[in-house]
Amino acid sequence: MPKREDIKKVLIIGSGPIVIGQAAEFDYAGSQACLSLREEGYSVILVNSNPATIMTDDEIADKIYLEPLTVPSLKKIIEKEHPDAILPTLGGQTGLNLAVELSKDGILDKLGIELLGTSLQTINEAEDREKFKDLMQELHQPIPDSKTVYDLQDGLDFAHQIDYPVIIRPAYTLGGTGGGIAHNDDEMKTILNRGLTMSPSTECLIEKSIAGYKEIEFEVMRDHHGSSIIVTGMENFDPVGIHTGDSIVFAPTQTLTDKEYQRLRDASLTIVNALKIEGGCNVQLAQDPNSEAYYVIEVNPRVSRSSALASKATGYPIAKIAAKIAIGLNLDEIMNPITQTTFAMFEPALDYVVAKIPRFAFDKFTNADRKLGTQMKATGEVMAIGSTIEESLLKAVQSLELDQQAQTDLIPTYTRDMSMGDLLEKIKTPTDYRLFEIFAAIGKGATIQQINRSTQIDLYFLSKLENILKMQQQMTDGLLSADMVLKARKLGFNNTMIKAIHHATDDELVKLDQMEDQHLVYKMVDTCAAEFESTTPYYYSTVGNENESKPLGNSIVVIGAGPIRIGQGVEFDYATVHCVKAIQAAGYNAIIINNNPETVSTDFSISDKLYFEPLTIDSVMNIINLEQPIGVIVEFGGQTAINLTEALTKHGVSILGTSLHGIEQTEDRHQFEDLLIDQNIAHPKGDTATSAPEALEIANKLGYPVLVRPSFVLGGKGMAVVHNDDELNEYLIPALKNSHGEPILIDQYIPGTECEVDILSDGNEVFVPGIMEHLEGAGIHSGDSIAMYPPQTLTDDQKEKIVAIATKIGKQVHAVGMMNIQFIVADEVYVIEVNPRASRTVPFMSKIAKLHLAQLATQLILGKSLDEIGLKPGLHPEPAKVYVKAPVFSFAKIPGAPTALSPEMKSTGEDIGSGDSLQVALHNALFDSYHIDTNNLSGDVLLSEFDANNASLVGQLKGSGFGIQTYHENMDWPDDLAFVLSSEDETSDQKQLVANALSHQVPVFTAQDTVMGVFQPQLIK
C-alpha cells in the first residue's frame, strides 16, 4: 500500500547513553530511521540524551531534544510538539520500555498519538514472558518448561519441580540484565532476587536450562500485509547458555541440515506473523545437536544488536527499511538501496562467511569475573568477512586489539605450561579467552571430540580451529613455499602471523605471492551473491583471481576506531563520519577502513568506499597499495588509528594533519617534557622507568602520592595513584609484564581542579571552542568525571592562562586539525596530558558550540587556515546556559570490576544535561547517567564504613537533609535509600555494599567530589 498521508510528524525515541547491551548499534539504527522518514517527506522529532551520537546531529532530524529519557521529560516534549505518531522500536530496550510507560500513562490516548510499526499489544506479547509462553503454546511451538514468577519462593518451588539447572530471564530488561543460570538453591536466591529487582514489572521467567543446544538467530522483516523475509540466519559458535552478545557468531548458519534450517526458518516466520510485528525483529531458537528437537527462546520485537550485525553482514539496511514499513510501505514497494534494481522483498544471499567476535573490558578489569553466561558483558564487537569460516574467524581475531602475542600466535602465554588435561578442564568454563584456550588445547594434542565434551561446541566448528592449527604447524615444520603461503592466506593468516612463524620479510612474502595465480583481492558485498548488478562500494578481502575493487583516484583514507570499548566509544565514530563529510564537501573521494558492525561509519552509504577489514598495518597497507590515496587521516580513529601512524609513515604513506613528529612530541614522555620545559609551561615533575628498582627510586625522589601509568594508553588503561612503596610494587608486577618494553610513566600527583580543551589548529594559529571543568578533582579520569561547560569556578585569569598554554602547545607541535589538552588548576595551571587527536569530548562540544568541530578540523587537515573556515584564534564565546556531560557506568554487568573512580577510565558512555543553572543541568544529566532524580530525593544515604568515619562528609550530607546509615556485612538491605556512597572500594564489605546496591538498582557514587557537587552545587559557584 502507499505510504500514509494522515501522518505528518513522527517522534523517535533514542536509546540514551551507551551501556553494555545497548551500544552504537542504536545510533546506527536511529540515524538510518530518521533519514529514511525524512526521505519520505515526514517531519522527524528526535529525543535522546546521548551527545556522542550521529543520531543527535542537527541534520539528522527536523528537531532534536537532548533531554532525559524519562516519562515526565517525554510528556513535556509530546505536549509541545504534538506528534502524530511515535516510532519506539529503534531505541533499544529503553525506547520500547518508554513506549509502554507512555501508553500506561494515558497521554498517547489523550492526544491521539499512534505507535508506529510494532503495536503495544505485540510488544507486550513478545516481552511479557507469560504472554509469550501462552502464544507459543497456541502456535504449537516448543518452548522449555517454564513459569513466570513474581517472588522468590515461587521460583524455588518451580526449580525443585523441574530440577536444576534453570535459566532466570527477567522481563523487560536489556542484554539479559539480572538473569543467569542457577545450579542450586543458593545461586537461585542470588540471581532471582537480583532479576526481580531489575525487572520493571518485577517478573522473571524460570526456564528449564537447555544450555549446550545450538543457538540460532533469524533476523526477520515483516510488513503490514504480512509479507516477510529472512534477512539472514546466524549461528552462535558458543552453545546456549552464553548471551548472544557475548558469543562468537557466524552468518549464514553453518551446521544445520537443510531440514533443520527450513524447520527453524518456518518457525520464525510463523511466530513473527502471529505477533503481527511490522519492521525488523530477531528470533532466537535452540536446536538439539542430537535430535530433531528444537525450542523457541525469545523474540526481540525491535531492531537490536543482531540487526546491526545482520545489516552489515548482508548489506541489507534493516533499520532504514523498518522505518519505511512503519509508515505504510510494503517490502515489494521499497527498493533495495544496494542493488537499486531489486526490491526489499528479495531475501539476501551470501557467497561468503561473516564472523563476529565480542570485545570485552577484562583487559581493563583484570579482577572482574570473566565467566560468561546469560547476562551480557561485552562492550562491543568486531566483524570480519571471508570466503571460509577459518578466514573470517582469523580476520576477526586480528581486529580485536587485545593481547598482540595471542592474536598473532593464537595461543596465550599463560597456557604454555598447562597440561592438556588442565586445558580441557579450564575450557569447560566459558570466558572471553576460551577461543584461544581451545587453540592451546588443540596444540597440546587434544582431539576435537575431547574439546566437544568439555565445551559442547559443535564438532564442525572445532574442525575449523583444528585446520588453522594444522596450517600453523605445517609452516613451523616446513620450508616456506609459495603454495604454503597461498594455503595459509586462504585460511586468514596475515603477514604478521606468517612472519611470527617463519621470520620472512615483507619483500620475500611479496615474491612468494607473485609465484601463484591467486592473490589477495577485494570482493563486493551486494546482498545477492553477485546474481544481480550492484552499485554499492562495500568490500572485503579474500584470496582469488578477480579484484572487484578498482582504485577510486583523488581519494583520502580515513582510519576508523574499531570495536567499542571503555575509553574508545561511539564518539570516535561520530568524528569519523564528520571527517568523511568534510572530505567529500572538499571534492575528494573518502574511503573508510573499519571493522565495527555497530556503527554509522560502516554503513555503505556514508563513504565513497567502505573496506570492512582489520585495522592492522597488514590490512591497511594492502588497501593503500591498491587505492594509492593522496593521504591518510588518523586523527579521528582514537588511539587505534594513532598507533598505526609510525608504521604507515615507515611505509611511505602520507599522514594528513599533525605529523608523526608532532604526535611523538606529545606521546613520547621525554620529548613532551622537553617541549613543556622549552615553552616554560608548568607540569607535574616525573620520569620514566623500565624496572621496579628504577620506579621506586623515582617515586621516592618525587614524593608520594604519585601517578603511574603505561606509555601509549587508551582511556587511562593501567593508570593509578599510589601512596607508598608497597602499593607501587603491587602495581609494577603486572604493569611491567604487560608493558612490552615501553616505559612506565611516574608523575608527581598534584591535587586541584581538572579541566580540558579540544583545540583546532592550522599549524600556525589555535582556536579553543571551550574549556570544560571537571566536577571531580584530579586523579579521576576525564572520561569518568562530570564535565561542566562553561567552567564554574575558574577565574578569567586562569582561563586566559589555559588558552595561552593550549595555543603555545598547538603552535610548537605544529598541530594541524584537532588536539585534546588536559590541565590541573592548583597554585598554577599545570599541563598533565596531550592527546594528538580527536577526543571523546568532540561531539559534546560540537553540539553545545553549534560547530561541527570534526568537519572544521578536517578542512584544516586538507590545507585551509582558521581564517578561511571562519574561526578566530583564541577562546570561543561562552553560552548563557550551563551544560553537563555525565558518565554512565555498566558495573552491574561486570561483577568484580572495581567501581571506585580512579585515573583508569571505567564508564561505558555519557549523557548531556542543560539548564539555566548548574543545578538544573546536573539534574537533567543525572536522570540517565546515575539514575537519580536530584529534585525528588528522599531516604537515607548508605555509607561504607570508611566514609562513615569522615566527619566533614557526614556533616555536609546531614546538612543537605539526608539521614545516614553505615553498611556492615550481612546487614538487612534498607528499603528506603536515596543513594549509596563507597569511595574506597578495596575491602570485601565495601565490594559487597556496591554489589548489593547495583542488584537493588540503587544509585552508587564512589567519589565524594561527585556527591558534594551534585547535592550542594551552590558550593561549586
N, C-alpha and C positions, 0 to 999 in steps of 0.2 A: 504494500500500500504506500501511497505517497507520504512524505513527512507531514507531521501535524502542523496545522496552521493556527490552531487555537492556543498554542503556547508561544510566547514571545521571549520570556525571561526565565532563565534556569539558574538555580543556586547549586553550586557544587561544594560539598563538604570535604576538606582535605583530611589528611591522616595525622597532622600535627608533627611534633618533634620526632626525630629518629630514635627508636629504641630497638632492642633485639626483638625480632619478629615482625617489625614494621619499619622498613628502611627505604632506600632510594627508589624501590620499585613503584611506590605510590606517587612519588614525584613524576616518574615516567608516565604512569597511568593517568594521573590527574592532568598533566600538561597536554598529553595526547587528546584527552576528552574535551578539555577547554577549546583547543584549537579546532577539533572536529566539529563541535557545536557551532562555533563562530563561523566556520566554513559554510555551514548550512543556514547562516543568517540569524542565529539566535543571539540574544544578549546574555552574557555569562557573568554571574556574580560568584566570586570565589571567597571562601572563608578558610583560612589556615593560619596557624600560629608559628610556622617554621620559616624563618627568613632565609635559610640556606638553600632553598629550592628554586629551580627554574619556574616551577608552578606559581610562585608568588611574585613573578616578574610583571611589570606593568603592561607588557604587550600580550600576555597570555590570556587575560580575561578583561572584560569591559570595566569591572570594578573589583578591587581586591581589598579584603579586610584582613589585616594581620592582627587578629583578635583571638582571645582564648576560645578553645573548642569546648564550650560548656553550654548547657541548655539556656541559662539566662542570657549569655552573650549572643547565641544564635537567635533567640527570640527577638532581641533588640534589632538585630540586622534584618530579620524577616519582616518585622513590623515596619521598618523603614523602607525596605526595598520592594516588598510585596511581590516576590517571585511567583510565577505561575506554577512552577514545579521545582522539586529538589531531586538531584541525582546523587544517591548516597553510596553507590556500590563501587566507587573509585577511591574512597578514602580509608581503605583497610577496615579493620575491626572498629576503629574509632568512629569513622563515618557511619558505619552500619548501626552501631550501638546508639549514636546520637539520633539517627533517624527514628529508631524505635522509641527513644525517650521523648522526642518532639511529638510523635504521634500520641503517646500516652498523655502528654501534657494538654493536648486538645487544640493547640494553636494551628495545626495543619487543617483540621476540620473547620475551625472558626474562620480562617482566611481562604478556605477553598483551595489549598495547595496540595498538589498531587505528588506522590513519589513515582519517579520515572523508572523504567526498566523493571527490575525485580520488585514485586509488591511486598508490602509489610507482612501479609499473610505468608508469603513464600519465605521471607527472611526468618520469621518465627518458626516455620515448619522445618527449615534447614538447621537453624541454630538451637532451637529448643530440643534437647536430647530426647525427651519423652515423645514429643510430636513426631520427630524424625523416625523414631523407632516404630511408632504406630503406622506411619506411611510405608515404611519398608515391609512391614508385615502385610499390609494391604496389597502391596505390589508383588508379594511373594519373593522379595529379595532377601537373601540370607544375611543376617547380622549376628554377631556374637551374643551369647546370653548376656543380658544387661538389665540394669534397673536404675532409674533416676532416684536419687536420694537427696534429702534436704537436711539431714542431721547425721552425726557420727554413728549412732547405734544402728540405724537402718543400713548404713554402709557395711558395718561389721557383720551384721546378721546375714546380709546377702553374700558377702565374701565367704562366710562359713558354709553357705548353701551351695555355692558353685565351686568352692575350693580355690585357693591361691595358685598361681599369681593372678592378680587382677589389674586392669588399667583404669586409672581415675582420670576422667575427662571433664573439667569444669565447663559450664555453659557460658556462652558469650564472652570468651576470653581470647587473647591473642597469642599465637605461637605456642599453644599448649600450656599457657601460663597457669601455674598452680597444680598441674597434673603430674602424673608419674606412674610407675609400676610398683605395686606393693606385693611382697612375697610373704608377709606375715602381719599379725595384728599391730605390732609396733610401727612398722612402715605405713600401714593403713591409717593409723591415727594421725601420724605426722602429715602425710600427703593429703588425706581427705579434709582435715581441719584447715589446711592451707588453701585447698581448692574451693571449699565452701566460702571462705572469707573473700577469695579473689573473684569469684563469680558474681557478676552484678545481680543475678537472680538467686544467689545462694543455692546453687543447684549443681550437682555433679552426676555424671553417668558412671556407674560402676560396671565394668565390662570384663567378661572372661578374656584373659590375655591370649592373643594369637601371635605373640612375639615369635619370630622365626619364619613366618609366612613371607612370600614375596610381596613387596609393596609396589603397587601400580597406581599411577595417576593419569587421568584423562582430562585434558583441557577442552571444554565444550563451549560452542557458541550456539545460541538458540535465538530465533526471532519471534515476533508477535504471532505469526502464522503457525508457529510450531515446527518450522524447518530447523534442523540442527545438524551441525557437523562436529567432528573431532578435529581440533586443530593439530594436536599431536598426543600420542601416548608416551608416557615417561616411566622408566623403571628404576627403582632405587637399587643401587648396589647393596646397600645395607638392608637387612630384612626388617619386618615390622617390629616396632619397639624403640626405634630411633626416629625422632621427629624428622619429617621430610626436609625441613630447612637445615638439618644437621647431617643429612645423608648425602653421599655421593649419588648422583643421578645421571642416567643415560637417556637420550632420546634418539631415535624412537625406541620402543620396547625391544628387548634383546633375547630373552629366554623363553617367552611364551610360545606355545604351539599356535598354529592358526586357529584351531578350535577354541583354545583358551582366550586368545586375543578377541575373537569375534564375540564370545560369550560376555567378556568384561565390557567390550565396546557397547554391545546391545544393552547391558545392564545400566551403563552410564547414561545412555540416551533415554532409556525408559524412565530413569529417576529424574533427570532434568526436565523431561516433558511433563511428568506428573507434578513436579514442583512449579511448572509454568515459569521457569526462570527466563528472563529476557536480557540477553547480553552474554557476557563471559562468566564461566564458573569452573570450579575444579572439583572433580570427583575422585576420591581415594578409595582403593579397593585392596583386598588381600587375597592372594592366590596360594592355596595349599601346594607346596612343592611336591607332595607325594600322592596327590589325588586330583580329581577334577573339582573339588570343593573350593568355593571362594566365599568371601564375606565383603559386605559394604562397610567401610569405616566411617566416612563422613563426606559431606558436601560443603564447600565454601560458596555461598550464593553471591559471589562478588569476584572482581579481579583480585589476584593475590600475587604473592612472590612467585609462585609457579607460573602465573600468567605472563610475567615479565620474562621468565626463562623460556617459556614456550614461544613467546613473540620473537625473541632474539634467535632461538633455535631454528625457527621456521621462516622468519621474515614476515610473518602474518601479524599485523598490528592489532592485537586483541582489543586494547582499550579504545582505540580510535573507532573500530567497528562497533564495539559495545555501545559507545555514545550515540552512534547513528541509529542503532537499533532502538535505543531508548526513546528517540523522538519519532519513531514510527516506521523507519525504513526497514526493509527486509533484506535478508542475505542475497537474494537474487537481484536486488536493486543497487547494491553497493559494489563499486568497482574495487578490485584488489589493487592497492596502490603500488605493489611491487611489479606485477606483470603489466598492469594498465590495459590488459586485454581480456582477463578473466574476471569473473565476479567472486565476491566473498563467499559464495556458496560452494566454491571449489575447494575440496579438502587438500591441505598442503601435503606434498610428498617429499621425502628426504632421500637424497642419494649420498648421504654422509652420516657420521655419528657425532653427536654432541655429548660432551661430558661436563658436568657441573661438580665442583668441589667446594664445600663451605669453607669460609675463613673465620677462625676463632680468635679470641683475645687472650688465649692462655700463654702466649709469648710475653704478654704484659703481666698477667695474673698467674704467676708460676705456682702459687699455693692454692689456687682455686680447684674445686672438684672438676676434674676433666672427664668424668664419666658422662656419656651421652645417653639420653632417654627420651621420653615423650615431651619434655619441656625444652623448647629450643634454646640454644646457647650461642649459635653463630652470629657474628656481627655483619657478615656479608658473604659474598661468594665469587668464584671465578668460573668462567665458561670457556670451553675450547671446542673447536670443530676440526674433525679429521676424517680420513677415509675409513679408519678402523677404530675399534674400541681402544686398542693399545695406543694409537697415535693421539686420539683426542684426550685420553687419560694423561699421558705424559705431558702434553701441551698444557693441560690444566695444572698439573703439578708444577711445571715451570713458571706458572703465573701466580703462584701462591705468595711469593715474597716472604718465605719463612726461613727456616734453617737452610742456608745455602748448601751446606755439605749434604744434608739429607735429600734436598731437591736434586742435587747432581748425582749422588751415589745411590739414592733410593733407600739406603739402609742407615738408620740413625746411629750415631756413635755409641749411645748408651746400650745398644743391643749387641755390640761386638763380643762382649764377654758372657752373653747369656746363652744357655744351652737351648737346644731345640725344644725340649720339654718345658722349660721355663717360658719360652715364647708362645708355645701352644696354650699354656695356661693364661698368659698375660692377655692374649687376643680374645679370650672369652669375654672380657670386659670392653665394651666399645668406648673408645676415646678418640680425640681429634687426630692422634698419631697412629691409629690402628692400621691404616693402609700401609704405612712404612714398616710397621712391625710385622705385617704379613709378608712383605717383601723379604724382611730379615729371616723369617721362619722358612721361607722357600729356599733362601740362600744357605740355611743350615741343614737343608735336606728334607724338610717336612713335605709330605705329599699333599696334593690339593684335597684329597679325601680327609686327611687328618685336620686340615685347616677348616674344611666344611663342618666337621663335627664340633670344632671349637667355636665357630662363628655363625654357622647356618647360612653363610653367603653362598650363593649358587655356584656349583662347580664350573659352569661356563665362564663366569666372571673370573674365578680363580685361575682357570686355564690361561686366560689372557695375561694375568700377572705373571704366571709361570713363563709364558712366551717372552715377556720383557726381560725377566731374569736370565733366561737361557741365552738371549741375544747378548746381554751384558757379559755373561760367562764366556761366550764364543769370542767376543772381542778381547777379553782378558787373556784367553789361552792362545789365540792365533795371531797371525800377521794381519795387519790392516790392509784389506784389498778394496778395490772399487766396488765389487759385488757385496762385500760385507758392510761397507758404509751405506750402500743403497738399501740393503735389508734393514739396517739399523734406523735409517731415516724413515722408512715406511712404518716403523713401529713408534716413531715420535722422538727418537734420540736427536738432540741438537748438538751443535759443535762443542759446547761446553761439556756435555755429558760424554761425548766420544773422546775428547781430549783428556778428560779425567782418567780414562782407562788407558789410552794409547798416546800419550804425550806428543801428538802430532801438532803441526802448526796449521793456522787457517789456510795458508797457501797450499800446503800438502793436501788438505781436505778438498780444496777447490779443484786441484788437479785430478784427484780420485773421482770427484763428481763428474768431471768433464769426460771421463772414460766410459760413462754409461749413457744409454739413450734417455733414461728417465731422470728428471731433476726435480728440485723443489719448484713448484708452480703455484699459482693462485687460482682458485675456483670461486664462482659466484654463488651466493645464496639467493635462490629465486622462487622458493615455495612450491616449485612444480617439477623438481628433478630434471630440469632442462627440457621439459616437454613442450613448453611454450616460450616465446621470446620474452625476455625480461629486461627492465630498464634500470634495475636497482644497482647502485655501485657498492655492493656489500660482499667482502671477500674473506677467504681463509686459505691458509697454505696447506699443501699436501704434496705428495710425490706423484708425478705424472708426466705426460708428453706435451699437453697443450696448456699454455698460460692464458687464462681468460681475462686477466687484468693487463690493460695497456697503459703505459705512462700517461698521466694527465697533462704534464707540462705546466709551467707557470704556477707551480704548487708550493705549498708550505705544509710541513708535517707538524701536527700538534700531538704531543705525548700525553695520554690520559693518566689517571691516578690509580688504576687498578681496583682491587676489591675494597669495599667499605670496611674500615676497621677503626678502632678507637685511635684518634689522632689524625685520621685522614678520611673524612666523611664526604657527604654529598656536596659540601661547599666547593670542593675541587672540581667536581663535575660541572657545577654551576659556572665556575671560572672558565673551564674548557669550552663549554658551549658558547659563552660570550666571546671568547677568543676567536672561535670559528666564524661567528657572525661578523666580527670586525675584519677578519682576513677576506671574507667574501665581499664585504662592502668596499674593500680597497681594490677589488678587481683580481684577486688571486684565487686559485683553487685550494680549498682546505681539505687536508687528509687527516683523519683521526686514527690513531692506533690505541686500542684499549681492549680489556678482556672482562669487563664487568657487565653482566646481563641485566642488572637492575636499573641502569642509568639512562638519562636522556641522551648523553653523548653517544651511546651505542645504538641510537635509533638511526636507521639507514637514511632518513630524510634530513638529518641535521647537517652532515658534511657533504662535500663533493665526492668523497670516497671514504669508506669505513673498512679498516682491516681489524678483524676480531682475532687478535694474536697475543701471545705472551709479551709482557713488557720487559724482555731481556735484550741484551745487546745483540745476540744472535738474530732474534726475530726482527728487531727494529732495523738492523743493518741490511737484512735481506730485502725489506721493503724499500729502504732508502736507495739501495743499489738498483732496484727496478725503477723507482719513480724519479730519481735524480732531482729532488726538490731544490728550491732556492735556498732553503734552510729549515731548521727545526726549532720549534718553540718548546722550552721545558719549564717555563715559569708557572704554569697553571696545573701541573700534574702532581703537586705535592712533593714529598721527599722522593717518591718513586722516580719521577722524571728527573729531578735534580741529580739523583745518584747515577743517572746514565750519562751525565754531561761529560765527565772526564773520558770515558771510553769512546763516546761519539766524537769528541774532539781529536782523540788519537787516530780515529779512522778518517780524519779529514773532513768531517761534517761541519757545516757552518751553523753555529749556535746563534740564533737571533735573540737579541735582548742583552742582558748583563752577560759579560764574557765569563769563561771558565776562571780567568784570573780574578775577576770581581767576586765570583762565587766563593773561590778558595780564600779570598781575603776575609770573608765573613764566617766561613765554615771551619777553616783551619785555626786552631786556638792561638798559635804563636803569631801568625800573620794578623789575626784580628786584634790581638793585644798590641802589636806594633802599630797598627793603624790608629787605635784609640790613644796610645801614648803620643804618637806623632801629632795628632789633632788636639791634644790636651783635653781629652774627654774623660770624665771620671768613670771608673768601672771597678767592680769588686776585684781585689787582688786575688791572684790564683796561679795555678801551674798545672802541668800535666804529668801523669805517672804511668808507667807500664809494669810496675811491680808493687807488691804490698809494702815492702820497706820504704820505697820511694814515696808512696802515697802517705804513709804515716808521718814521714819526715815533713812533707809539705803541709799536712793538716796541722801538725803541732806548731809549725812555724807561723801559719796564718792565724791559728787560734780557733777553737771550736765555738759555735757550730760552723760547719762547712757544708756547702752544697756540692754533691758529687754526681757526675753523670758521664755516660759514654760519649764518644765523638759521633757526629753524623747520625743523630737520632730523630725519631718521629714521635710527636706527641709526648715529649718528656720521658720516653721509654727508658727505664733504668735509672731515673733521677731520684735522689733522696737527700734529705737534710740529716746529717749525722752529728751527734753531740759528744762523742768520746772515741777513744781508740778501739774499744770493744765493738761498738756499732759499726765503725769503719771497717774493721776486719771482717765482720759478718757480711757487710756489703760487698767487699772486694772479691771474696772467693768466687761467687757466680759471675760477677761483673768482668773480672779479668779473663775468666774462662770463655765468656761469650763475646769478648771484645775483638777477636780475630786480629790481634796485633795492633789495633788502633788504641791510642792512649785514653786513659781515664782523666776527665777534667775535674779539678778540685778548686772551688772558689770560696772566698770569704762569704759568709751569709750575712746579708745586710737587711734588717727588718725595715719596713717602710711601706709606702703606698705604691702598688704596682700599676703601671699603665702601658699602653701600646699604641702605635700608629702604623697604618699602612701608607706608604708613600708612593707617589707616581713621579718618575724622573725620566728626563730625556737625555741624561748623561751630563747635562750642564746645569739645569735648574730642577728644583724639587717642589712638588705640590703635596700638601698634607690635607687629606679630606676631613680628618677629625682626630681628636685624642680620646681614647677610651680609658676610663679609670676603672680599676677593679675594686669591687666591694671588699673582697678578701685581701689580706696583706700578702707581702712577698713570701714565697715558699709554697704557694699553691699554684698549680699550673694554670696558665691563662685560659685554657680551654675548659677548666673546671670552675673558674671564677665567674661571678656575676659581673658583667661589664656594664658600666653606666656611661651614657653619652647624652649631652655634653658632660665633661668631668665635673664632679660635685664639690670637691674640696681643694682643687688646685688653684693657686693664685695666678694672676696674669703673668707675673714674673716667671713662675715655674713653667707655664705653658709656652712662653717665649723661648725659654731655655730648651725645652723638648723639641720645638720646631727648629731651633738653631742647630741643635745636635743632629737631628734627623737630616737636615739639609747638608751639614758637613759630611756625614757618612755617605749619603747618596752621591754627592759630588766626588768624594775621594775614591769610591769604588767604581765610579762611572756607571752607576746603576741606570739601566735602560729598561723601562717597564715598571715593574712593581717590586716592592720590598717591604718586609714587616720588621719593625724595631720595637724592642721591649725595654722598659725603664723601671727603675725603682727611685721614687722621690723620697729622700730622707733628709739628712743635713744638706745634701746637694742632689743634683739629678745624675743618677748613675745609669749607664747602659749595661744591660745584662745579656742581651742576645739580639742577633740579627738573622732573620730568615731571608735569603736572597731569592724570594719567590712570593707568589700569592699565598695568603694565609686563610685560616678558617673564618676570619672576620670580614672578608671581602664582600660577601653577599649582604651581611648585616649593615655595613657602612654604605654599600651601594643603594640600598633601599631607603635608608634614612636621608642620605645626602641627595637622593634622586639623581645619582650619577652612575652610569654603567662603568664602574671602575675597571673591570677586566677588559672591556672593549676599548676604553681610553688608553689603558696600558698597552694593549696590542697595537694601537695606532702609533704609540711612541716606539714600540719594538720595530714597527715597519718603517721608521725613519722620520716621523713627524716630530715637531717640537711642541712643548707645552703651549706656547702661544698659538700655534697652528690648530690645536684642538680646543682652544678657548679656555685654557686654565691659566691662572696667575700663580706664580710661585708664592709659597707661604701657606698659611692656615685658611681653610675654607670657613666661611661664616657659620657660626653655631646656630642651631634651630631654637625656637622658643620652647618646644615640647621636650620632655625627657624620655629617653629610650633606654630600655634594659634588655640585655641579652643574658638569658639564664640557662645554665647547663641542665641536661636531662641525663639521668643515670639509669642503668638497667641491672642494678645489683641483685634484684630478686631473681634474675635469670641465671646468675653465675654464683652459686653458693660457694663460700670460702674465699671469694675475691675480697681484698682489703677495701674497706669503704671510706676510711679516713682520708680526707683530701690532702694532697702532698704535691711535690714537684712533678710526679708522674701522672699524666692525664688518665682519667677514668670515665669521663662522660661519653655517651654514645651520640648525643645530639644536642640541640638547643632550641629555644623558642624566644619570641620577642614580646615585650610589653611596652606600651607607651602611655603617656598621660601628661597632664599639665604640671604634675609634681612628681618627685621621685617616688613618693608613697603610692600614688596611683599606678605608675609604671611598674613598680615592683609587684603590686597586687596582681596586675594583668599578666605579668610574666610567670609568676609562681603558680598560677592556676594549672598550667600544662607542664610545668617542669617538676616542681616539688609536690604537686597535687595538694596544694594548701590554699585556703581562702583567707587571706590576711584580714579581711573585713568582718569575718564571722567566726573568729577563733574562740573556742571555749574549752574548758577542761584543764587538765594538769599537763605539765612538761615532765617527762620521764628522763632523768639524767643518769649517765653512767656514774659509778662511784667516784671516778677521777674528777668529773665535772662538778659533782655534788659538793666537793671539798673546796671549790673555787668560790669564796665568799662574795667577790665582786660580781661574778656572773649570776649567782643565785639572787643577789640583791637587785640586780638590774631586771631579771626575769620577774621577780615578785613585784617590782615597781611597774612592770608592764601589765600586771594583773593576772599573772599565771600562778597556779598552785604548783608545788614542786613534789615529785616523788623520786626516790632513789632506787635504781634497779639492783636486785640481787638474784643470784641463780635460783631457779626453781620457784620464783615468786608467782602468784596468780597474776595473769595478764590483766591490767586495768581496763575497764570498759570505756572510760571517757578520757581520751588522751588528745591533746592538741598536736603535739609532735614529740619526737624523741631526739635527744642530743647525746652523741657518743663520740667525743673528739679524739680520744686516744684508743684506737681500735687494735690493741695488741693482746690484752688478756682474754681468757676464754669467756668470762662473764660478759665482757663488752661485745665480743663477737656474737654471743647468744642474744644479747639485747638487740643488736642490729637485725639478726636473723628473725627474731620474734616480731619486730616492728615491720619488717618487709612482708612477712607472711600475713600480718594483720592489716596491711595496707595503711600503716600509719606513717606520715612524713618523717624522714630521717635527715637530720643535719649532723655533719661531722666537723664543722668549723665554727668556732664561736663568733668569728667575724661575720659569718653569714647570718647567724641568729640575731646578733645585736643590730646589724644593718637592716634586716628585714622588719624587725619588730620595734625598732626605735630609729627610724630613718631620720628623725629630727636631729639625731646626734651626728649624722653624716654632714648635714649642712645646716 
